[in-house]
Amino acid sequence: MVPGAPDGFAGLVFMGGPMSVNDDLPWIPPVLQLIRQAVAADVPVLGHCLGGQLMSKALGGMVTANPVKEIGWGRVEVEENPVARAWFGPETASFLSFHWHGETFSLPDGAVRVMRSAHCANQGFALGKHLGMQCHVEMTREMVDAWCRNGQEEIDASPGPAVQSPAQMHEHLELRLAALNAVAERLYDRWLEGAAGMAR
């Protein structure tokens, strides 16, 4: 059940999913409305992949097909602007992130791009205390295992320059996850600063 308003929430987090925000699903319009209400009330919103696409569409952006599918590990570049630096700190110029998407979002009005990759120009945007991401910084070993297992058919049907096999996704997995988790921790800490303000 989608909450009717962001009242009583210190922040809202939206995760990924196999559907498109452009699908005719009954829960999508109320989620878009909830995001708009949260941003208007300055309640921090955080989106991962589908969640980032929901944020973009809710705030006036568009979600369209990406030039190629991104499935697996791929390098993300952090933009050289003050907003990106505020989120990532001065030391992170790029990082290896996990991806699983065939669509991409445009930047809503007022948003600043904070990440990009070779195959997807808009990997992330910030709008004040709100952060929308196309990539997945939240990954665990269990998630990689499950996604590879459940997504084998999509992998087989999607050859391309940014699509990896399950074996490739599992190479150096623990080291890659540890590095990615460190980036996620930095982003989540920054986001939680805004949520903490709402909780007081």
SULJOMO-V711365 format. One record per residue. N is the residue number from 1. SS is DSSP state (alpha for helix, beta for strand, coil for the rest). PSI is psi in degrees with one decimal (* if undefined). OMEGA is omega in degrees with one decimal (999 if undefined). Layout:
n=N ss=SS psi=PSI omega=OMEGA
n=N ss=SS psi=PSI omega=OMEGA
This chain:
n=1 ss=coil psi=129.4 omega=-179.8
n=2 ss=coil psi=126.0 omega=176.8
n=3 ss=coil psi=146.5 omega=-178.5
n=4 ss=coil psi=-16.1 omega=-179.0
n=5 ss=coil psi=160.4 omega=-179.8
n=6 ss=coil psi=7.0 omega=-178.4
n=7 ss=coil psi=134.8 omega=177.5
n=8 ss=coil psi=-2.9 omega=178.2
n=9 ss=coil psi=136.7 omega=175.6
n=10 ss=coil psi=-19.0 omega=179.1
n=11 ss=beta psi=161.2 omega=179.6
n=12 ss=beta psi=131.4 omega=-179.4
n=13 ss=beta psi=131.0 omega=179.7
n=14 ss=beta psi=128.7 omega=-173.5
n=15 ss=coil psi=-172.4 omega=-178.2
n=16 ss=coil psi=177.0 omega=178.2
n=17 ss=coil psi=162.9 omega=-175.0
n=18 ss=coil psi=-10.7 omega=-176.6
n=19 ss=coil psi=172.9 omega=174.6
n=20 ss=coil psi=147.4 omega=175.7
n=21 ss=coil psi=-14.5 omega=178.3
n=22 ss=coil psi=-2.7 omega=177.5
n=23 ss=coil psi=152.3 omega=178.8
n=24 ss=coil psi=76.1 omega=-179.2
n=25 ss=coil psi=139.0 omega=-171.0
n=26 ss=alpha psi=-24.2 omega=-176.7
n=27 ss=alpha psi=-12.9 omega=-175.5
n=28 ss=alpha psi=-49.3 omega=179.3
n=29 ss=alpha psi=-44.2 omega=178.2
n=30 ss=alpha psi=-30.4 omega=175.5
n=31 ss=alpha psi=-43.1 omega=177.8
n=32 ss=alpha psi=-41.7 omega=178.4
n=33 ss=alpha psi=-40.3 omega=178.8
n=34 ss=alpha psi=-42.6 omega=178.3
n=35 ss=alpha psi=-44.7 omega=178.4
n=36 ss=alpha psi=-42.0 omega=179.4
n=37 ss=alpha psi=-40.5 omega=-179.2
n=38 ss=alpha psi=-45.2 omega=179.7
n=39 ss=alpha psi=-41.1 omega=178.8
n=40 ss=alpha psi=-33.1 omega=-179.9
n=41 ss=coil psi=2.6 omega=-179.8
n=42 ss=coil psi=28.1 omega=172.4
n=43 ss=coil psi=121.3 omega=-173.6
n=44 ss=beta psi=136.1 omega=178.4
n=45 ss=beta psi=137.5 omega=179.4
n=46 ss=beta psi=131.1 omega=-177.9
n=47 ss=beta psi=136.6 omega=176.9
n=48 ss=beta psi=118.1 omega=175.0
n=49 ss=coil psi=-104.3 omega=175.0
n=50 ss=alpha psi=-38.7 omega=179.0
n=51 ss=alpha psi=-40.8 omega=176.2
n=52 ss=alpha psi=-37.0 omega=177.6
n=53 ss=alpha psi=-38.9 omega=175.8
n=54 ss=alpha psi=-42.2 omega=178.3
n=55 ss=alpha psi=-46.5 omega=-179.5
n=56 ss=alpha psi=-50.1 omega=-177.5
n=57 ss=alpha psi=-40.4 omega=179.7
n=58 ss=alpha psi=-32.8 omega=-174.1
n=59 ss=coil psi=14.4 omega=173.5
n=60 ss=coil psi=0.5 omega=177.5
n=61 ss=coil psi=-177.7 omega=179.3
n=62 ss=coil psi=149.1 omega=174.9
n=63 ss=beta psi=121.1 omega=-175.6
n=64 ss=beta psi=172.9 omega=178.1
n=65 ss=beta psi=135.4 omega=172.5
n=66 ss=beta psi=153.6 omega=178.8
n=67 ss=beta psi=-36.1 omega=176.1
n=68 ss=beta psi=160.3 omega=171.5
n=69 ss=beta psi=143.6 omega=171.6
n=70 ss=beta psi=116.2 omega=178.5
n=71 ss=beta psi=113.7 omega=179.9
n=72 ss=beta psi=-160.2 omega=-176.7
n=73 ss=beta psi=136.6 omega=177.5
n=74 ss=beta psi=147.8 omega=-175.9
n=75 ss=beta psi=137.7 omega=176.7
n=76 ss=beta psi=132.9 omega=178.2
n=77 ss=beta psi=134.1 omega=176.2
n=78 ss=beta psi=131.5 omega=-178.3
n=79 ss=coil psi=149.5 omega=176.9
n=80 ss=coil psi=76.6 omega=173.4
n=81 ss=coil psi=160.6 omega=-174.9
n=82 ss=alpha psi=-33.9 omega=-179.7
n=83 ss=alpha psi=-46.4 omega=178.0
n=84 ss=alpha psi=-42.2 omega=-179.6
n=85 ss=alpha psi=-35.4 omega=178.5
n=86 ss=alpha psi=-33.1 omega=-179.8
n=87 ss=alpha psi=-41.3 omega=-171.6
n=88 ss=alpha psi=-15.2 omega=-175.3
n=89 ss=coil psi=170.6 omega=-174.6
n=90 ss=coil psi=-15.7 omega=-169.9
n=91 ss=coil psi=-16.1 omega=-174.4
n=92 ss=coil psi=103.2 omega=177.2
n=93 ss=coil psi=-30.1 omega=177.9
n=94 ss=beta psi=165.6 omega=177.0
n=95 ss=beta psi=159.3 omega=177.7
n=96 ss=beta psi=117.6 omega=-178.4
n=97 ss=beta psi=170.3 omega=177.1
n=98 ss=beta psi=144.3 omega=-175.7
n=99 ss=beta psi=147.6 omega=170.6
n=100 ss=beta psi=82.1 omega=-176.8
n=101 ss=beta psi=154.3 omega=174.5
n=102 ss=beta psi=-4.0 omega=178.6
n=103 ss=beta psi=168.8 omega=-179.4
n=104 ss=beta psi=158.3 omega=179.4
n=105 ss=beta psi=155.9 omega=168.8
n=106 ss=coil psi=166.6 omega=-179.8
n=107 ss=coil psi=126.7 omega=175.7
n=108 ss=coil psi=160.2 omega=177.5
n=109 ss=coil psi=131.7 omega=178.0
n=110 ss=coil psi=-12.8 omega=-179.3
n=111 ss=coil psi=154.1 omega=179.0
n=112 ss=beta psi=129.3 omega=177.0
n=113 ss=beta psi=130.4 omega=-179.5
n=114 ss=beta psi=-13.3 omega=-179.8
n=115 ss=beta psi=152.3 omega=174.0
n=116 ss=beta psi=164.7 omega=173.6
n=117 ss=beta psi=171.4 omega=-177.6
n=118 ss=coil psi=-28.2 omega=-175.1
n=119 ss=coil psi=-2.8 omega=-178.1
n=120 ss=beta psi=111.2 omega=-173.9
n=121 ss=beta psi=-36.9 omega=-175.8
n=122 ss=beta psi=88.4 omega=177.7
n=123 ss=beta psi=-14.4 omega=178.7
n=124 ss=beta psi=149.0 omega=175.7
n=125 ss=beta psi=153.2 omega=175.1
n=126 ss=beta psi=142.5 omega=176.4
n=127 ss=beta psi=92.3 omega=-173.1
n=128 ss=coil psi=-123.8 omega=-179.4
n=129 ss=coil psi=7.6 omega=-178.2
n=130 ss=beta psi=139.1 omega=-177.6
n=131 ss=beta psi=121.7 omega=175.5
n=132 ss=beta psi=130.4 omega=-176.6
n=133 ss=beta psi=143.1 omega=171.6
n=134 ss=coil psi=-35.4 omega=-178.5
n=135 ss=coil psi=170.2 omega=-179.1
n=136 ss=beta psi=105.1 omega=176.1
n=137 ss=coil psi=-2.9 omega=-171.4
n=138 ss=coil psi=11.9 omega=-167.5
n=139 ss=coil psi=149.5 omega=170.5
n=140 ss=coil psi=168.0 omega=176.9
n=141 ss=alpha psi=-42.1 omega=-178.3
n=142 ss=alpha psi=-37.9 omega=178.7
n=143 ss=alpha psi=-43.9 omega=178.5
n=144 ss=alpha psi=-45.3 omega=179.2
n=145 ss=alpha psi=-49.3 omega=-175.7
n=146 ss=alpha psi=-42.1 omega=-178.7
n=147 ss=alpha psi=-39.8 omega=177.4
n=148 ss=alpha psi=-41.1 omega=-179.0
n=149 ss=alpha psi=-47.1 omega=-176.4
n=150 ss=alpha psi=-18.4 omega=-176.1
n=151 ss=coil psi=13.0 omega=-176.6
n=152 ss=alpha psi=-38.6 omega=-179.5
n=153 ss=alpha psi=-41.9 omega=178.6
n=154 ss=alpha psi=-40.3 omega=177.4
n=155 ss=alpha psi=-47.6 omega=-178.0
n=156 ss=alpha psi=-31.6 omega=-176.2
n=157 ss=coil psi=2.0 omega=-172.6
n=158 ss=coil psi=57.3 omega=177.6
n=159 ss=coil psi=144.5 omega=-179.7
n=160 ss=coil psi=174.2 omega=-174.7
n=161 ss=coil psi=-16.0 omega=-177.2
n=162 ss=coil psi=21.5 omega=179.1
n=163 ss=beta psi=124.6 omega=-178.4
n=164 ss=coil psi=158.4 omega=172.8
n=165 ss=coil psi=160.6 omega=175.3
n=166 ss=alpha psi=-36.8 omega=179.0
n=167 ss=alpha psi=-42.0 omega=178.1
n=168 ss=alpha psi=-37.9 omega=-179.9
n=169 ss=alpha psi=-25.3 omega=-178.7
n=170 ss=coil psi=-1.7 omega=178.2
n=171 ss=coil psi=131.2 omega=178.5
n=172 ss=coil psi=38.2 omega=-169.7
n=173 ss=alpha psi=-45.0 omega=-176.1
n=174 ss=alpha psi=-41.3 omega=178.8
n=175 ss=alpha psi=-42.6 omega=-179.9
n=176 ss=alpha psi=-42.2 omega=179.6
n=177 ss=alpha psi=-39.8 omega=179.8
n=178 ss=alpha psi=-43.6 omega=179.3
n=179 ss=alpha psi=-41.1 omega=179.7
n=180 ss=alpha psi=-40.9 omega=178.9
n=181 ss=alpha psi=-33.2 omega=177.4
n=182 ss=alpha psi=-40.6 omega=176.2
n=183 ss=alpha psi=-45.1 omega=179.9
n=184 ss=alpha psi=-41.0 omega=-179.1
n=185 ss=alpha psi=-41.9 omega=177.9
n=186 ss=alpha psi=-46.0 omega=-179.3
n=187 ss=alpha psi=-43.4 omega=-178.9
n=188 ss=alpha psi=-38.4 omega=177.5
n=189 ss=alpha psi=-43.7 omega=178.4
n=190 ss=alpha psi=-44.6 omega=-179.3
n=191 ss=alpha psi=-39.0 omega=-178.1
n=192 ss=alpha psi=-22.2 omega=175.0
n=193 ss=alpha psi=-41.2 omega=177.3
n=194 ss=alpha psi=-39.4 omega=179.2
n=195 ss=alpha psi=-36.2 omega=179.4
n=196 ss=alpha psi=-35.3 omega=177.6
n=197 ss=alpha psi=-35.0 omega=179.5
n=198 ss=alpha psi=-28.5 omega=-174.9
n=199 ss=alpha psi=-18.5 omega=-176.7
n=200 ss=coil psi=* omega=999
